Amino acid sequence: MIVATAAVLISIASFFLAWKQTRAMDAQVKAMTWPYLQLESGNFDDDTHAPEVSLSVRNTGVGPTRVAWFVLTHDGRSIASFGDLALSCCLDPDEDPSQIAEFPGVTNDPSPSLIPAGEERLVFRMPLDGTPETFWKRLDAVRWKLRAKACYCSILDECWMTDFESESRSVARCPQAPGPDWHG
């Protein structure tokens, strides 16, 4: 009877240790695949050593991330494209909006996309060279007033929402975007 009781206790202890080890391994895998998005803004390109207004999304976590959606706002209004942004902030009322197409800027869609750990996705960049100076200065000033929200997931389908101003919060899955997705 004592041998049987000891065998049962050893089995229970072994089961408990195996369960605890599995939980630790699961936590370790989650920690090794955790993505974290940050919004970055600048007005100088270190590579070209030239003035350039830019906005990008960087994955500073340790694992890749799938960006489900990215929404940009200015003065509380959703901005779906660089043209919308230019009209809301940087062009004089008498200026022709079609001239934006001739500016040397680059835009991109950060969502939907996969961003590896340590990599970034450009939202937009506009060099001063070839851009009207008044427009460029207004864009440089307004970049501090832009707000963004995003929903992103790890490769394990753990998802987070962020407003890039406070800590990302965990969500079961990405909900509908709160505004139009930025499409450059």
Salt bridges, closest charged atoms under 4 A:
ASP26 OD2 - LYS30 NZ 3.60
GLU40 OE2 - ARG58 NE 2.99
GLU52 OE1 - ARG125 NE 3.80
ASP75 OD2 - HIS74 NE2 3.63
ASP92 OD1 - ARG138 NH2 2.68
GLU120 OE2 - ARG58 NH2 3.60
GLU133 OE2 - LYS137 NZ 2.98
ASP140 OD1 - ARG143 NE 2.69
ASP157 OD1 - ARG66 NH2 2.42
GLU158 OE2 - LYS30 NZ 3.68
GLU165 OE2 - ARG147 NE 2.83
